Amino acid sequence: MDRYRVLCLSGAVLMTSLLCASPACAYLDPGTGSMIVQALIAVFAAVSVSVGIFWKRLKLFFGRGKKEGPGDT
């Protein structure tokens, strides 16, 4: 199958499952809430590290930062 057919088929399956879903009788316990908060903190940390690395590379690309040697950290 080509990618277009796979994409159309997966979209159709997703829409069918969303339209035929029944309401769930569930709750979020404190452990789940803590896990969600931990995941949000991890995402924030990962994004900030990625932006820092990207910013340093961008400064090096435009020549405004100094290149680090093997002994520099």
PDB file of N, CA, C and O in Angstrom:
ATOM      1  N   MET A   1       0.836  -1.189   0.000  1.00  0.00           N
ATOM      2  CA  MET A   1       0.000   0.000   0.000  1.00  0.00           C
ATOM      3  C   MET A   1       0.877   1.247   0.000  1.00  0.00           C
ATOM      4  O   MET A   1       1.944   1.271   0.613  1.00  0.00           O
ATOM      5  N   ASP A   2       0.429   2.239  -0.669  1.00  0.00           N
ATOM      6  CA  ASP A   2       1.178   3.478  -0.618  1.00  0.00           C
ATOM      7  C   ASP A   2       0.760   4.289   0.612  1.00  0.00           C
ATOM      8  O   ASP A   2      -0.223   3.967   1.280  1.00  0.00           O
ATOM      9  N   ARG A   3       1.504   5.316   0.888  1.00  0.00           N
ATOM     10  CA  ARG A   3       1.304   6.091   2.114  1.00  0.00           C
ATOM     11  C   ARG A   3      -0.059   6.766   2.162  1.00  0.00           C
ATOM     12  O   ARG A   3      -0.661   6.880   3.230  1.00  0.00           O
ATOM     13  N   TYR A   4      -0.543   7.209   1.023  1.00  0.00           N
ATOM     14  CA  TYR A   4      -1.833   7.900   0.985  1.00  0.00           C
ATOM     15  C   TYR A   4      -2.959   6.972   1.428  1.00  0.00           C
ATOM     16  O   TYR A   4      -3.830   7.375   2.198  1.00  0.00           O
ATOM     17  N   ARG A   5      -2.942   5.752   0.950  1.00  0.00           N
ATOM     18  CA  ARG A   5      -3.984   4.797   1.341  1.00  0.00           C
ATOM     19  C   ARG A   5      -3.901   4.458   2.816  1.00  0.00           C
ATOM     20  O   ARG A   5      -4.925   4.348   3.491  1.00  0.00           O
ATOM     21  N   VAL A   6      -2.681   4.290   3.319  1.00  0.00           N
ATOM     22  CA  VAL A   6      -2.509   3.990   4.740  1.00  0.00           C
ATOM     23  C   VAL A   6      -3.002   5.158   5.580  1.00  0.00           C
ATOM     24  O   VAL A   6      -3.662   4.953   6.598  1.00  0.00           O
ATOM     25  N   LEU A   7      -2.688   6.375   5.166  1.00  0.00           N
ATOM     26  CA  LEU A   7      -3.140   7.557   5.891  1.00  0.00           C
ATOM     27  C   LEU A   7      -4.661   7.670   5.874  1.00  0.00           C
ATOM     28  O   LEU A   7      -5.269   7.965   6.904  1.00  0.00           O
ATOM     29  N   CYS A   8      -5.277   7.442   4.728  1.00  0.00           N
ATOM     30  CA  CYS A   8      -6.738   7.499   4.633  1.00  0.00           C
ATOM     31  C   CYS A   8      -7.389   6.410   5.482  1.00  0.00           C
ATOM     32  O   CYS A   8      -8.385   6.662   6.160  1.00  0.00           O
ATOM     33  N   LEU A   9      -6.836   5.214   5.446  1.00  0.00           N
ATOM     34  CA  LEU A   9      -7.394   4.116   6.218  1.00  0.00           C
ATOM     35  C   LEU A   9      -7.261   4.369   7.714  1.00  0.00           C
ATOM     36  O   LEU A   9      -8.205   4.124   8.465  1.00  0.00           O
ATOM     37  N   SER A  10      -6.111   4.852   8.155  1.00  0.00           N
ATOM     38  CA  SER A  10      -5.934   5.126   9.580  1.00  0.00           C
ATOM     39  C   SER A  10      -6.825   6.285  10.020  1.00  0.00           C
ATOM     40  O   SER A  10      -7.342   6.268  11.137  1.00  0.00           O
ATOM     41  N   GLY A  11      -7.013   7.279   9.178  1.00  0.00           N
ATOM     42  CA  GLY A  11      -7.927   8.379   9.499  1.00  0.00           C
ATOM     43  C   GLY A  11      -9.359   7.906   9.619  1.00  0.00           C
ATOM     44  O   GLY A  11     -10.089   8.338  10.510  1.00  0.00           O
ATOM     45  N   ALA A  12      -9.767   7.013   8.717  1.00  0.00           N
ATOM     46  CA  ALA A  12     -11.122   6.476   8.776  1.00  0.00           C
ATOM     47  C   ALA A  12     -11.339   5.639  10.034  1.00  0.00           C
ATOM     48  O   ALA A  12     -12.394   5.715  10.664  1.00  0.00           O
ATOM     49  N   VAL A  13     -10.337   4.841  10.395  1.00  0.00           N
ATOM     50  CA  VAL A  13     -10.437   4.032  11.618  1.00  0.00           C
ATOM     51  C   VAL A  13     -10.513   4.932  12.843  1.00  0.00           C
ATOM     52  O   VAL A  13     -11.296   4.671  13.757  1.00  0.00           O
ATOM     53  N   LEU A  14      -9.708   5.986  12.871  1.00  0.00           N
ATOM     54  CA  LEU A  14      -9.722   6.919  13.994  1.00  0.00           C
ATOM     55  C   LEU A  14     -11.071   7.623  14.119  1.00  0.00           C
ATOM     56  O   LEU A  14     -11.615   7.722  15.219  1.00  0.00           O
ATOM     57  N   MET A  15     -11.607   8.104  13.023  1.00  0.00           N
ATOM     58  CA  MET A  15     -12.902   8.793  13.058  1.00  0.00           C
ATOM     59  C   MET A  15     -14.026   7.853  13.480  1.00  0.00           C
ATOM     60  O   MET A  15     -14.918   8.247  14.231  1.00  0.00           O
ATOM     61  N   THR A  16     -13.985   6.609  13.000  1.00  0.00           N
ATOM     62  CA  THR A  16     -15.004   5.635  13.377  1.00  0.00           C
ATOM     63  C   THR A  16     -14.923   5.326  14.860  1.00  0.00           C
ATOM     64  O   THR A  16     -15.953   5.235  15.528  1.00  0.00           O
ATOM     65  N   SER A  17     -13.725   5.164  15.383  1.00  0.00           N
ATOM     66  CA  SER A  17     -13.587   4.855  16.802  1.00  0.00           C
ATOM     67  C   SER A  17     -14.002   6.033  17.675  1.00  0.00           C
ATOM     68  O   SER A  17     -14.535   5.828  18.766  1.00  0.00           O
ATOM     69  N   LEU A  18     -13.768   7.268  17.218  1.00  0.00           N
ATOM     70  CA  LEU A  18     -14.187   8.430  17.992  1.00  0.00           C
ATOM     71  C   LEU A  18     -15.699   8.611  17.971  1.00  0.00           C
ATOM     72  O   LEU A  18     -16.290   9.023  18.969  1.00  0.00           O
ATOM     73  N   LEU A  19     -16.319   8.310  16.854  1.00  0.00           N
ATOM     74  CA  LEU A  19     -17.764   8.480  16.750  1.00  0.00           C
ATOM     75  C   LEU A  19     -18.529   7.394  17.480  1.00  0.00           C
ATOM     76  O   LEU A  19     -19.656   7.621  17.920  1.00  0.00           O
ATOM     77  N   CYS A  20     -17.941   6.227  17.615  1.00  0.00           N
ATOM     78  CA  CYS A  20     -18.631   5.100  18.250  1.00  0.00           C
ATOM     79  C   CYS A  20     -18.196   4.889  19.697  1.00  0.00           C
ATOM     80  O   CYS A  20     -18.520   3.856  20.282  1.00  0.00           O
ATOM     81  N   ALA A  21     -17.480   5.828  20.286  1.00  0.00           N
ATOM     82  CA  ALA A  21     -16.978   5.655  21.647  1.00  0.00           C
ATOM     83  C   ALA A  21     -18.104   5.850  22.661  1.00  0.00           C
ATOM     84  O   ALA A  21     -18.958   6.722  22.502  1.00  0.00           O
ATOM     85  N   SER A  22     -18.088   5.034  23.687  1.00  0.00           N
ATOM     86  CA  SER A  22     -19.066   5.180  24.762  1.00  0.00           C
ATOM     87  C   SER A  22     -18.400   5.882  25.942  1.00  0.00           C
ATOM     88  O   SER A  22     -17.180   5.801  26.089  1.00  0.00           O
ATOM     89  N   PRO A  23     -19.169   6.568  26.784  1.00  0.00           N
ATOM     90  CA  PRO A  23     -18.569   7.263  27.918  1.00  0.00           C
ATOM     91  C   PRO A  23     -17.970   6.279  28.918  1.00  0.00           C
ATOM     92  O   PRO A  23     -18.514   5.195  29.131  1.00  0.00           O
ATOM     93  N   ALA A  24     -16.872   6.652  29.520  1.00  0.00           N
ATOM     94  CA  ALA A  24     -16.189   5.793  30.483  1.00  0.00           C
ATOM     95  C   ALA A  24     -16.493   6.268  31.898  1.00  0.00           C
ATOM     96  O   ALA A  24     -16.532   7.470  32.164  1.00  0.00           O
ATOM     97  N   CYS A  25     -16.702   5.339  32.781  1.00  0.00           N
ATOM     98  CA  CYS A  25     -16.893   5.654  34.196  1.00  0.00           C
ATOM     99  C   CYS A  25     -15.545   5.453  34.875  1.00  0.00           C
ATOM    100  O   CYS A  25     -15.249   4.371  35.383  1.00  0.00           O
ATOM    101  N   ALA A  26     -14.733   6.503  34.878  1.00  0.00           N
ATOM    102  CA  ALA A  26     -13.381   6.393  35.401  1.00  0.00           C
ATOM    103  C   ALA A  26     -13.044   7.650  36.187  1.00  0.00           C
ATOM    104  O   ALA A  26     -13.763   8.648  36.123  1.00  0.00           O
ATOM    105  N   TYR A  27     -11.959   7.592  36.919  1.00  0.00           N
ATOM    106  CA  TYR A  27     -11.488   8.736  37.684  1.00  0.00           C
ATOM    107  C   TYR A  27      -9.974   8.765  37.638  1.00  0.00           C
ATOM    108  O   TYR A  27      -9.332   7.777  37.283  1.00  0.00           O
ATOM    109  N   LEU A  28      -9.413   9.901  37.997  1.00  0.00           N
ATOM    110  CA  LEU A  28      -7.965  10.038  38.072  1.00  0.00           C
ATOM    111  C   LEU A  28      -7.574  10.071  39.545  1.00  0.00           C
ATOM    112  O   LEU A  28      -7.986  10.968  40.281  1.00  0.00           O
ATOM    113  N   ASP A  29      -6.793   9.113  39.965  1.00  0.00           N
ATOM    114  CA  ASP A  29      -6.347   9.091  41.353  1.00  0.00           C
ATOM    115  C   ASP A  29      -5.132  10.005  41.516  1.00  0.00           C
ATOM    116  O   ASP A  29      -4.569  10.453  40.517  1.00  0.00           O
ATOM    117  N   PRO A  30      -4.719  10.289  42.746  1.00  0.00           N
ATOM    118  CA  PRO A  30      -3.589  11.200  42.955  1.00  0.00           C
ATOM    119  C   PRO A  30      -2.297  10.735  42.282  1.00  0.00           C
ATOM    120  O   PRO A  30      -1.493  11.568  41.866  1.00  0.00           O
ATOM    121  N   GLY A  31      -2.084   9.443  42.169  1.00  0.00           N
ATOM    122  CA  GLY A  31      -0.880   8.945  41.499  1.00  0.00           C
ATOM    123  C   GLY A  31      -0.852   9.325  40.032  1.00  0.00           C
ATOM    124  O   GLY A  31       0.204   9.652  39.491  1.00  0.00           O
ATOM    125  N   THR A  32      -2.002   9.282  39.392  1.00  0.00           N
ATOM    126  CA  THR A  32      -2.078   9.667  37.982  1.00  0.00           C
ATOM    127  C   THR A  32      -1.829  11.156  37.817  1.00  0.00           C
ATOM    128  O   THR A  32      -1.134  11.572  36.890  1.00  0.00           O
ATOM    129  N   GLY A  33      -2.392  11.962  38.712  1.00  0.00           N
ATOM    130  CA  GLY A  33      -2.160  13.400  38.659  1.00  0.00           C
ATOM    131  C   GLY A  33      -0.695  13.728  38.861  1.00  0.00           C
ATOM    132  O   GLY A  33      -0.156  14.612  38.195  1.00  0.00           O
ATOM    133  N   SER A  34      -0.039  13.014  39.786  1.00  0.00           N
ATOM    134  CA  SER A  34       1.383  13.217  40.020  1.00  0.00           C
ATOM    135  C   SER A  34       2.194  12.832  38.794  1.00  0.00           C
ATOM    136  O   SER A  34       3.175  13.498  38.464  1.00  0.00           O
ATOM    137  N   MET A  35       1.795  11.768  38.119  1.00  0.00           N
ATOM    138  CA  MET A  35       2.500  11.331  36.916  1.00  0.00           C
ATOM    139  C   MET A  35       2.350  12.373  35.800  1.00  0.00           C
ATOM    140  O   MET A  35       3.297  12.618  35.054  1.00  0.00           O
ATOM    141  N   ILE A  36       1.183  12.976  35.685  1.00  0.00           N
ATOM    142  CA  ILE A  36       0.960  14.004  34.665  1.00  0.00           C
ATOM    143  C   ILE A  36       1.833  15.223  34.952  1.00  0.00           C
ATOM    144  O   ILE A  36       2.437  15.781  34.037  1.00  0.00           O
ATOM    145  N   VAL A  37       1.903  15.643  36.226  1.00  0.00           N
ATOM    146  CA  VAL A  37       2.745  16.780  36.600  1.00  0.00           C
ATOM    147  C   VAL A  37       4.214  16.470  36.312  1.00  0.00           C
ATOM    148  O   VAL A  37       4.937  17.330  35.809  1.00  0.00           O
ATOM    149  N   GLN A  38       4.658  15.263  36.620  1.00  0.00           N
ATOM    150  CA  GLN A  38       6.036  14.862  36.363  1.00  0.00           C
ATOM    151  C   GLN A  38       6.335  14.873  34.862  1.00  0.00           C
ATOM    152  O   GLN A  38       7.414  15.296  34.447  1.00  0.00           O
ATOM    153  N   ALA A  39       5.391  14.414  34.059  1.00  0.00           N
ATOM    154  CA  ALA A  39       5.592  14.419  32.608  1.00  0.00           C
ATOM    155  C   ALA A  39       5.678  15.847  32.077  1.00  0.00           C
ATOM    156  O   ALA A  39       6.485  16.125  31.190  1.00  0.00           O
ATOM    157  N   LEU A  40       4.864  16.751  32.604  1.00  0.00           N
ATOM    158  CA  LEU A  40       4.919  18.150  32.165  1.00  0.00           C
ATOM    159  C   LEU A  40       6.258  18.797  32.535  1.00  0.00           C
ATOM    160  O   LEU A  40       6.817  19.562  31.749  1.00  0.00           O
ATOM    161  N   ILE A  41       6.768  18.488  33.730  1.00  0.00           N
ATOM    162  CA  ILE A  41       8.071  19.015  34.143  1.00  0.00           C
ATOM    163  C   ILE A  41       9.171  18.463  33.235  1.00  0.00           C
ATOM    164  O   ILE A  41      10.088  19.192  32.857  1.00  0.00           O
ATOM    165  N   ALA A  42       9.083  17.182  32.885  1.00  0.00           N
ATOM    166  CA  ALA A  42      10.082  16.569  31.999  1.00  0.00           C
ATOM    167  C   ALA A  42      10.044  17.196  30.607  1.00  0.00           C
ATOM    168  O   ALA A  42      11.092  17.427  30.004  1.00  0.00           O
ATOM    169  N   VAL A  43       8.853  17.472  30.097  1.00  0.00           N
ATOM    170  CA  VAL A  43       8.730  18.108  28.788  1.00  0.00           C
ATOM    171  C   VAL A  43       9.332  19.507  28.832  1.00  0.00           C
ATOM    172  O   VAL A  43      10.044  19.908  27.912  1.00  0.00           O
ATOM    173  N   PHE A  44       9.049  20.249  29.899  1.00  0.00           N
ATOM    174  CA  PHE A  44       9.610  21.596  30.042  1.00  0.00           C
ATOM    175  C   PHE A  44      11.135  21.544  30.087  1.00  0.00           C
ATOM    176  O   PHE A  44      11.799  22.359  29.447  1.00  0.00           O
ATOM    177  N   ALA A  45      11.693  20.602  30.830  1.00  0.00           N
ATOM    178  CA  ALA A  45      13.146  20.478  30.924  1.00  0.00           C
ATOM    179  C   ALA A  45      13.748  20.105  29.566  1.00  0.00           C
ATOM    180  O   ALA A  45      14.767  20.667  29.165  1.00  0.00           O
ATOM    181  N   ALA A  46      13.131  19.172  28.868  1.00  0.00           N
ATOM    182  CA  ALA A  46      13.655  18.751  27.559  1.00  0.00           C
ATOM    183  C   ALA A  46      13.600  19.888  26.549  1.00  0.00           C
ATOM    184  O   ALA A  46      14.534  20.070  25.768  1.00  0.00           O
ATOM    185  N   VAL A  47      12.522  20.647  26.559  1.00  0.00           N
ATOM    186  CA  VAL A  47      12.398  21.768  25.624  1.00  0.00           C
ATOM    187  C   VAL A  47      13.427  22.843  25.941  1.00  0.00           C
ATOM    188  O   VAL A  47      14.035  23.406  25.030  1.00  0.00           O
ATOM    189  N   SER A  48      13.631  23.135  27.232  1.00  0.00           N
ATOM    190  CA  SER A  48      14.598  24.175  27.577  1.00  0.00           C
ATOM    191  C   SER A  48      16.023  23.757  27.217  1.00  0.00           C
ATOM    192  O   SER A  48      16.804  24.594  26.764  1.00  0.00           O
ATOM    193  N   VAL A  49      16.381  22.493  27.404  1.00  0.00           N
ATOM    194  CA  VAL A  49      17.710  22.026  27.009  1.00  0.00           C
ATOM    195  C   VAL A  49      17.862  22.079  25.490  1.00  0.00           C
ATOM    196  O   VAL A  49      18.907  22.486  24.984  1.00  0.00           O
ATOM    197  N   SER A  50      16.828  21.671  24.768  1.00  0.00           N
ATOM    198  CA  SER A  50      16.888  21.698  23.302  1.00  0.00           C
ATOM    199  C   SER A  50      17.025  23.121  22.778  1.00  0.00           C
ATOM    200  O   SER A  50      17.789  23.371  21.846  1.00  0.00           O
ATOM    201  N   VAL A  51      16.285  24.056  23.377  1.00  0.00           N
ATOM    202  CA  VAL A  51      16.388  25.452  22.947  1.00  0.00           C
ATOM    203  C   VAL A  51      17.782  25.988  23.254  1.00  0.00           C
ATOM    204  O   VAL A  51      18.344  26.730  22.449  1.00  0.00           O
ATOM    205  N   GLY A  52      18.348  25.626  24.401  1.00  0.00           N
ATOM    206  CA  GLY A  52      19.701  26.069  24.736  1.00  0.00           C
ATOM    207  C   GLY A  52      20.734  25.565  23.750  1.00  0.00           C
ATOM    208  O   GLY A  52      21.612  26.316  23.324  1.00  0.00           O
ATOM    209  N   ILE A  53      20.634  24.293  23.386  1.00  0.00           N
ATOM    210  CA  ILE A  53      21.579  23.726  22.410  1.00  0.00           C
ATOM    211  C   ILE A  53      21.400  24.384  21.049  1.00  0.00           C
ATOM    212  O   ILE A  53      22.380  24.720  20.384  1.00  0.00           O
ATOM    213  N   PHE A  54      20.138  24.571  20.632  1.00  0.00           N
ATOM    214  CA  PHE A  54      19.869  25.207  19.350  1.00  0.00           C
ATOM    215  C   PHE A  54      20.393  26.634  19.335  1.00  0.00           C
ATOM    216  O   PHE A  54      20.967  27.073  18.338  1.00  0.00           O
ATOM    217  N   TRP A  55      20.201  27.368  20.435  1.00  0.00           N
ATOM    218  CA  TRP A  55      20.651  28.754  20.506  1.00  0.00           C
ATOM    219  C   TRP A  55      22.177  28.849  20.409  1.00  0.00           C
ATOM    220  O   TRP A  55      22.715  29.730  19.739  1.00  0.00           O
ATOM    221  N   LYS A  56      22.864  27.923  21.094  1.00  0.00           N
ATOM    222  CA  LYS A  56      24.326  27.924  21.039  1.00  0.00           C
ATOM    223  C   LYS A  56      24.812  27.632  19.623  1.00  0.00           C
ATOM    224  O   LYS A  56      25.745  28.274  19.141  1.00  0.00           O
ATOM    225  N   ARG A  57      24.190  26.674  18.963  1.00  0.00           N
ATOM    226  CA  ARG A  57      24.583  26.347  17.583  1.00  0.00           C
ATOM    227  C   ARG A  57      24.267  27.499  16.638  1.00  0.00           C
ATOM    228  O   ARG A  57      25.017  27.758  15.696  1.00  0.00           O
ATOM    229  N   LEU A  58      23.164  28.186  16.885  1.00  0.00           N
ATOM    230  CA  LEU A  58      22.796  29.315  16.044  1.00  0.00           C
ATOM    231  C   LEU A  58      23.810  30.447  16.208  1.00  0.00           C
ATOM    232  O   LEU A  58      24.192  31.080  15.225  1.00  0.00           O
ATOM    233  N   LYS A  59      24.247  30.705  17.440  1.00  0.00           N
ATOM    234  CA  LYS A  59      25.263  31.737  17.670  1.00  0.00           C
ATOM    235  C   LYS A  59      26.584  31.354  17.018  1.00  0.00           C
ATOM    236  O   LYS A  59      27.262  32.205  16.442  1.00  0.00           O
ATOM    237  N   LEU A  60      26.955  30.079  17.104  1.00  0.00           N
ATOM    238  CA  LEU A  60      28.193  29.645  16.450  1.00  0.00           C
ATOM    239  C   LEU A  60      28.092  29.782  14.933  1.00  0.00           C
ATOM    240  O   LEU A  60      29.069  30.136  14.273  1.00  0.00           O
ATOM    241  N   PHE A  61      26.917  29.503  14.383  1.00  0.00           N
ATOM    242  CA  PHE A  61      26.723  29.585  12.937  1.00  0.00           C
ATOM    243  C   PHE A  61      26.905  31.019  12.443  1.00  0.00           C
ATOM    244  O   PHE A  61      27.503  31.241  11.389  1.00  0.00           O
ATOM    245  N   PHE A  62      26.396  31.985  13.193  1.00  0.00           N
ATOM    246  CA  PHE A  62      26.508  33.366  12.777  1.00  0.00           C
ATOM    247  C   PHE A  62      27.779  34.040  13.293  1.00  0.00           C
ATOM    248  O   PHE A  62      27.983  35.230  13.055  1.00  0.00           O
ATOM    249  N   GLY A  63      28.639  33.294  13.999  1.00  0.00           N
ATOM    250  CA  GLY A  63      29.938  33.795  14.395  1.00  0.00           C
ATOM    251  C   GLY A  63      29.941  34.672  15.624  1.00  0.00           C
ATOM    252  O   GLY A  63      30.916  35.389  15.846  1.00  0.00           O
ATOM    253  N   ARG A  64      28.913  34.651  16.424  1.00  0.00           N
ATOM    254  CA  ARG A  64      28.879  35.500  17.608  1.00  0.00           C
ATOM    255  C   ARG A  64      29.349  34.773  18.864  1.00  0.00           C
ATOM    256  O   ARG A  64      29.635  35.408  19.879  1.00  0.00           O
ATOM    257  N   GLY A  65      29.428  33.471  18.803  1.00  0.00           N
ATOM    258  CA  GLY A  65      29.891  32.710  19.966  1.00  0.00           C
ATOM    259  C   GLY A  65      31.306  32.197  19.718  1.00  0.00           C
ATOM    260  O   GLY A  65      31.744  32.091  18.573  1.00  0.00           O
ATOM    261  N   LYS A  66      32.009  31.884  20.787  1.00  0.00           N
ATOM    262  CA  LYS A  66      33.354  31.337  20.594  1.00  0.00           C
ATOM    263  C   LYS A  66      33.251  29.817  20.581  1.00  0.00           C
ATOM    264  O   LYS A  66      32.428  29.234  21.286  1.00  0.00           O
ATOM    265  N   LYS A  67      34.073  29.200  19.791  1.00  0.00           N
ATOM    266  CA  LYS A  67      34.069  27.749  19.701  1.00  0.00           C
ATOM    267  C   LYS A  67      34.727  27.164  20.932  1.00  0.00           C
ATOM    268  O   LYS A  67      35.733  27.683  21.417  1.00  0.00           O
ATOM    269  N   GLU A  68      34.153  26.077  21.439  1.00  0.00           N
ATOM    270  CA  GLU A  68      34.707  25.432  22.615  1.00  0.00           C
ATOM    271  C   GLU A  68      35.757  24.424  22.186  1.00  0.00           C
ATOM    272  O   GLU A  68      35.613  23.743  21.170  1.00  0.00           O
ATOM    273  N   GLY A  69      36.804  24.343  22.972  1.00  0.00           N
ATOM    274  CA  GLY A  69      37.850  23.362  22.727  1.00  0.00           C
ATOM    275  C   GLY A  69      37.505  22.049  23.403  1.00  0.00           C
ATOM    276  O   GLY A  69      36.465  21.950  24.054  1.00  0.00           O
ATOM    277  N   PRO A  70      38.349  21.041  23.266  1.00  0.00           N
ATOM    278  CA  PRO A  70      38.062  19.742  23.868  1.00  0.00           C
ATOM    279  C   PRO A  70      38.066  19.779  25.398  1.00  0.00           C
ATOM    280  O   PRO A  70      37.399  18.958  26.027  1.00  0.00           O
ATOM    281  N   GLY A  71      38.811  20.724  26.018  1.00  0.00           N
ATOM    282  CA  GLY A  71      38.865  20.799  27.472  1.00  0.00           C
ATOM    283  C   GLY A  71      37.787  21.687  28.062  1.00  0.00           C
ATOM    284  O   GLY A  71      37.555  21.643  29.271  1.00  0.00           O
ATOM    285  N   ASP A  72      37.117  22.495  27.242  1.00  0.00           N
ATOM    286  CA  ASP A  72      36.087  23.421  27.733  1.00  0.00           C
ATOM    287  C   ASP A  72      34.761  22.706  27.906  1.00  0.00           C
ATOM    288  O   ASP A  72      34.419  21.807  27.138  1.00  0.00           O
ATOM    289  N   THR A  73      34.021  23.115  28.923  1.00  0.00           N
ATOM    290  CA  THR A  73      32.683  22.558  29.125  1.00  0.00           C
ATOM    291  C   THR A  73      31.690  23.654  29.296  1.00  0.00           C
ATOM    292  O   THR A  73      30.502  23.387  29.478  1.00  0.00           O
TER     293      THR A  73
END
